Amino acid sequence: MSQLLFHLDPDLPESLQRQLREQIARAILDGHLPLEEALPSSRKLAKELNVARNTVMLAYEQLLDDGYLIAKKRSGYYVNPEILEGRAEKPVRLNDIDAERLPWEDLLTMHPSRQATISKPSDWHRYDYPFIYGQIDPELFPTQHWRECSRDSMSVPAIRSWAVDHLNDDDPLLIEQIHKRLLPRRGVWANPEEILVTVGAQQALWITSMLLLKQGRRFGMENPGYVDMYNIARTFTDDIRLLPVDEAGMRLEDDITDCQLVYVTPSHQAPTTVTMPLERRRQLLDLAETDNFLIVEDDYESETNYLDNPTPALKSLDRHNRVIYVGSLSKTLAPGLRLGYMVGPPALIREARALRRLMLRHPPTNNQRAVALFLDRGYHDALLRQIHQTFHSRWERMGDALARHMPQSSVPSTYGGSCFWVRGPEGLDCHELRRLAAEQGILIECGDIHFFDAPRLEYFRLGFSAIPESRIEPGIERLAALIPQAMMP
C-alpha cells in the first residue's frame, strides 16, 4: 500500500481519524487490500499521510474493534477475512442475456412517474426571493430544543425502549401527546385507539384510499385541489367527481351525494386558502349522514391560524364517526421529518395499522420519541407562538405588496396559513412567468397543476414561510414587472 491509496482532507468537517478509518474500511469491503499482507505500520502510514501517529493508531484500533482488522503479534494488522464472508460473488454475465432489453414498460402494472405532480427545486434556498410553499425558514427551526430532545431520545433507557421490534405499535408517549395536546387544539377528542402515526400526512391519505376506494366506488374532491390526493385516488378508482370551490370552500353540489368517499380541506382549502364556514361544514356532515358517504378531512395547516379564533375542525363536529381526520407536523416543525397522524373509528384504525405494518411496520420509533419529547416539554407550543408572530407579519407585508403592485390580481387569504393564491390577468402564462422570474432570482409555483378538468394558466401560488420579510415587497415588485412579458399572444 502506498500513500496514493488514502487521501485525507483537513478542510472536511470529518476528523482525519474518521476519514482514514472510513477509507480503509471501504478499501477492505471493495477487495482492494490483500489478505496476506500486513497494513503499513502506524509510524510509516503516519509519515506518508503527514499526520500524527496517534491518528493512525486510533483508526487501526477502531477497525480492530469493528472486526475489519486482526492483529498478529510482532507482525502487525491484517485484513480480517471473516469481514468478507457471506458476500455474493459478482455474477458472470452471459452473452445471450441482456437485462436492458426486458419490456419493462409492459411488465409494470402502473406508471406513477407519469402523473402530474408538484415539483420543487432542491436549490430553492439559493434564490433571492424564494416564494416557495411548504419549506421552512431555517431561522425559525428550534435547533437547540430539537437537539436536546434528539439527544435525550438517545439515552440508554430510551434506546432500550424504542430499539426493540414494535411490530406495528407506536410510541405511547407520542400517542399521548397527540391525544392530549395536538388534537384538542382543533376541538378533536379522540381515544388513543383511534390514533395512528404515519409517515407524513401523505401516507395517511394513501392508507385511507387503499382501504376505502376501489373500482366502482366514486371519490369526490375539490377542484382546484391537492394534486397528489387526485393522483392517489386515481390509483384505486377511475370514478372521480370534481367538486367546484368558491369563496367558502368546496361547494355542496348534488354530485356529492353519489360519492362513497369525499376529500376536503375545510380549514385552509388547498390551494385557494379559503376557509369553509361553520354552517357549510354542518351541511356537509348532514349530507354525509343522509346520503351515506365518508369524509377525509386534511387539516394540513391546522396550526397556522393566527388571524382569528379557529373554526373547529370538521372532525370535532362529527357526531356519526363519518370523518377521518389527517394532520401532520410538516408546516410547523419540519417537512423533512415526515411525521403525521390520522384519527378515525377504531375499526378503521385497526385495519390501517395492519396495512401500515405490511408497508413498513411503523414510522421509526427513535423519531417518534424525539417528537414526543418535543411536544411533552412544551417546545412545540413555544414554536407555534413564534411562527404565528412571524407569519402574521409576513402575511401583512405580502398582502400590502400584492395590493400595491398587483391590485387586480391578488386573492387575499382569510385564514392565515403560509401562502397566497394569486389569479393573474386573463391571458397570463404562469409557466412563462415562472421562467422569467427564475432568471431574476424569484421562485414561484404555477397553479394550473391543481385544476383537473381544464388548464388555468393565470393562477400561481406565492409562499412566504421560507422568505425573509425584508425581501417580500422587493420580490413582489420585480415579479409584477414581469407579468406583461408573460402574457400569451
N, C-alpha and C positions, 0 to 999 in steps of 0.2 A: 504494500500500500504506500502511496505517495501523497504529498500534500495536495495533489490535484483532486483527490477523492473528496475532500471536505473543504468547504468554503464558509468561513464564519464572518458575519457582518455585524460589527459593533453598533451600527445605526438602527438595527432592527429592535423592536420592543422586547423580543425574547432574549434571555440571557445567553451568553456564549456557551455555557454549560448545556442549556436546554437545546440550543441549535446543534451542538455536537452529538448529544445523545440521540436526537431525532434523526440526524443524517446517518449515523452508524446503524440505528435500528432499521431505517429504510434500506440501506445497503444490504443488510443481512436478509431481510424479507424478500428483496428483489434478486437474491442469489449472487451478488457481486463479490462477496467475501469468501474465500476458500475455507473449508472446514479444517484443513490440516495445517494451516499456517497461523502463527500467533499474530495478534494485533500488535502494532508498534508499541513499544514501551511508553509509559506516560511521559517520561522525560523527552524521548525522541519526538513523539507526536506534538508535545507542547512546543518544542523548539520549531518544528516545521510550521505549525499554525501561528506561532508568535503569540502564545497565550501562556498564562500561568500554569504550572504543572498541576496545581490543585484543581484547575478547571477540568483537565483531562481525567484526573483520578476520580473526581466526583461523578463524572459522566460514566466512566467504566463501572464504578460501584453501583450506580443506579441500574445500568444494563445487566449487571450481575444479579441484582435483586429481582429484576423483572424477568429473568430467565433467558435473556438474549445471549449472555456470555457464560462461560465456565472458566474457573481459574485452575491452572495446573501449577503445582508447586515448582518453583525455580524455572518455570518455563514461560509463564505469562497468561494472558487472556486469549481464549479461543471462542469461535462461534459455537454456541450450543446446538448440536444437531437436532435436539428434540423440538426446538422452536419452529423447525421447518416440517415436522412430521404432520401428516394429515392434510397437506396441501396437494390439491389435484395438479397433475402434470398438464402442461399446455397440450391440448389435443392436436393431433395431426389433421390438417385439412385435406380432405380427399378432392382430387381434381374434378370429379364429376358431381360435386355438391357445391352449390353456390347459394348461400342463405339469402343473399340480396335479391335473388330472383323469385323469392316466395311472393305470392299475390297478397300482400298484407292488406291492401285496401279492400279486398274481398273477404279476407278472413276476419276482419274486425266487425263486431256486431253494432258498433256505434262510433261516431266521429265527433266527440265533444270539441275538438280543436277547431272545427269548422263553425262553431257557434259564434255569433257576435257577442262580444263581452267587453267590459271596461278594461282599458289598458292605461297604466300609469308609468311614466318614465322612472327608471330606478335612480336617475341622477337629478331628481326634481329639486334637491337642495342646492344645486348649482345655478338655478335660475334666480335672477334678481327679484322677480315678482312671481313667486310660486302660489298662484291661486288654485292650488290642488286640494281636492276634497279627500278626507279620510286619513290624512297624515297628521302627525303631531309635531308641535314646536318643541325641539329638544330642550329649549329653555324652560318649558313647563313640566318636563318629566321629573318626578320626585326621586332623583338619583340616590340621595342619601338614605331616604326611607326605604326605597326598594332594595338597596344593598343590604341594609340591616335585616330586612325580612328574608332575603335570599340567604344571607349568612346564617340566620337562626334556623332556617329550614334545612341547613346542612349540619346541624348539631348531631351528635351521636344518637340521642333518643329520637330525634326527628327522622333521621335516616333509617333507623330500625323500624320506624312506623311506616314510612312510605316506600321503602325499597323492596318490601315483600310483594309477592304477586297478589294483587287485589281482585283479580279476575274481572269483575265488572262493577265493583263498588267505587264510590267517590270519597274524597277526603271528608270525614264527618264535620271537621271544623269549617270547611268551605260551605258545605250544605247549610250548616247553622247560620253562617254569615249571610248567605243568600236569602235564607228563610227569615231572619230577624232584622237584617239591615238593608239589603237592597230592595227586596220586593215590597216591604211596607212603604217605601218612598213613593211607590206607584199605586198604593192602595190595594196591593195584591196580598192576600193572606192565604198561604199555601202550606200544607204539611210537608215535612221532609220527603215522604214517599212520593210526593207529586213533583219533585225537582230532579232534573238530570243535568249534569255538567257536560258540556260539549266542546269540541274544538272550534271555538268561534260560533257565531250565530249561523254561519253557513251550514255547518254540519247538522244543526238542529232543523234547518229548513229541509235539508236532504232527507234526514231520517223521517220527518213528518210526512214528506211527499211519498217516500218509499212505502210507508205503512198505510197510507190513506188513498193513494192515487193508483189507477191502472186504466188500461184501455176500456172505454165505456163509461168512465166517470168524468164528469165535467168539472173543470177547475176555473174559478173566476179570479181575476186580479185587476189591479188598477192599470190604466193606460192614459198617460205615461206611467211607468212603474220601474221597479227594480229588475234590471235585465237578467241577472243571474237567477232570480226566482222564476222568471219566464223560461230560462234555459233548463232549470231543474224540472219544472213541470212538464216540459216537452219530452223529457226522458221517459216519462211514465204514461202520458196521455196525449193524444192529438186534439182532444176536445178542450180548447181553452177559450173562455169567454172574456173578452176585454171590456172592462167597465170604465167609462169616462170619469175624469176628475174635474171638479170645479173649484171654486174658492173655498169650499167647505170639505174638500177631500173627495173620496170616492162617492159617486152618485149611486143611489139605490134604485137602479133601473129594474124593469120587470125581468130582464135576463138573469138577474142574480138568483131568482127563485128556482132556476133549473140546475143550479150548481150543487155539487156534493161537498166541495171544499172551496173556501174563499180566502184569499190572502189580502191583507190590508195593513197599511202603515198609518194609523189614525193620528198619532200624536205629532208626527212630523213627516208628512207624505213624501215619499221618495219618488221623484226628485223635486217636486214643486215646492216643498217645505210648508204647505198649508196644513192647518190643524182641523181635524174633524170635530165639530161642536158636540156638546154633550147630548143634545136632542137627537142628532143623527146617529150617534153611537147607540142610543137606546133603540132607535128604529131598526138599526142593523141587527141587534140582538133579538128583537122581537121577530124579525123576518127569519132569522136562523132557527128559532124555535118553531115558528109556524110552518116553514117550508122544509124543515129538517135538513139543514146543512151545517157544517163545521167551519170555524174561522181560525185562521192563523194570524195572530197579531204580532207583527215585527216592530218591537219598541226600540229600534236600533239607536235612537238618540234620546232615550228617556231621561238621561241625566243632564241634558244641556238646555233646559228651560230656565232662563234667567230673566224673563220679561214679566211674568205674571204667575199667579198660583197655577200649578199644573192641572190640566184636566185629568181626571182619574183615568187610568188605563182601562181599555175595553174589558180586560180580564177582571178588573175589580167590580165591574157592573154585571158580570156573568152569573146568572142565577141557575143556569141549567148545564153547566160544565161543557159548553159548546166552544169555548175559546182556548186555543193552545197558545200560550204566551212565550215569546222568544226574546231574549235580551243578551247583552254582552258587555264587556268592559273595553271594547276597541276604541270607542270615541272618547273615553276618559283616561284610561291608564295607558294602553298601547295597543295598536292593531296587530303588531307582530307577536303579541303574547298568545293570540288565538285561544281565548277562553270565553265561552258563552254558556248559556243555560236555557233550558226550556221547562215550562210548567204546564202540566196537564193532568187529566184524571189518572188515578193510579193504574188502571188497566192499560192506558196508552203508554205511560212512563215505563211500566214493566216490559212491554214489548220493545219500546225504544231502547231500553237498557240492554236487552238481549241482542237487538240488531247492532247496537254500537259495539258490543263485545265481538261480534263477527267481523266488524270492520277494523277495530284497533284496541279492543278490550276497554280501555278508558283513557282519557287525557292524562299526560304524565303527572304522576302524583306529587313529584317534587315541585312542579309549577303550581299545582293546586294548593299545596301547603304554603308556598310563598305568598300567593294571592290571599289565602285565608288569613294569614298573619297581617298582611297589609290592611285588610278590611277590619280585622278584630282590633287593631291598635288605633283605629280612627284616622289613619293616614289617607284613606280614600275620601272621607268626608272633608278633610282639610284640602285635598287636591280639588274637589268639586268647588269649594269656595273660591279657590284661586282661578279655576277655569271659568267660573261664572263671571267673575270680575273682569278677567282678561277678554273673554269672548264678547261680553256685553260692550266693552269699549271698542273692540274691533268691529262689531256689528254696527254700532252707531257710525263709526268712521266710514265703513264701506257704504252704508245707506246714504250718508251725506254725499260721498264721492259719486255714487251712481246717480243720485238726484241732480247733481251739478253737471256731470259730464255726459250722462246718458238719460236725460229726463224722460224720454219717450219709451225707454226700453226696460227699465228695471221692474222687477216684481218683488216687493218687499216681503221679508219673512215676518210672520206674526207669532212665531213660537220661540225663536231663539236659534238653537242649532249652531251650525258652523259653516253655512254656505248661503249663497243667494242663487236663485234660479232666475235667469235673465232671458227675456224674449227680445231679440234684436229686431230691427226693421224688416218688413217683408222683403224677401229677395236676398237676405243675408246668407252667405255660405259659411257656416261655422267652421268647417274644415279649413277653408282658406284663411279665415280669421285666426284659427289656431296656428297655422303655419307662419303667417306674418307675425303673430305675437311672439312665437318662439324665437324668431330672428331678433326680436327686441328684448329677449330675456324674460318674456312673460309666458307663464304657463296657465292655460285654461283647459276646460274639458267640454267637448261637444255634447249637446243634449239629444241629438237625433237617435242615439242608441237606446234611449228609454221609450221610444214610440214603437209599437209593434204592428201597427196597421199601415202606416204611411210615413215616409221620411219627413221630418220637420227640421229643416236646416237652420232656422232662425234662432234656435234655443241653444244656450250654453250655461254651464254652471261655474260659479266662482266660489271657491272655498277660502276661508280665512283662518283656519286652525293652524296653518304652518307658516304664515307670512307675518313678519313683524308689522306692528301697527303703523309705524312711520312710513312703510313702503306701500300701504294700501292706496292712498289717493294718487301718488305719482304713477303707480301701475295702472289704475283705472283711467287716468287721464291719457296715458300713452295708448292704452287699449282702445279707447273711444276714437282716437285719431286714426286708427287703422280700419275702422268699420267701413268707411266709404270705399276703401280699396278691396274689401272682401265681398262686395255686392256682386251677385250673379248678373251677367249681361242680359 
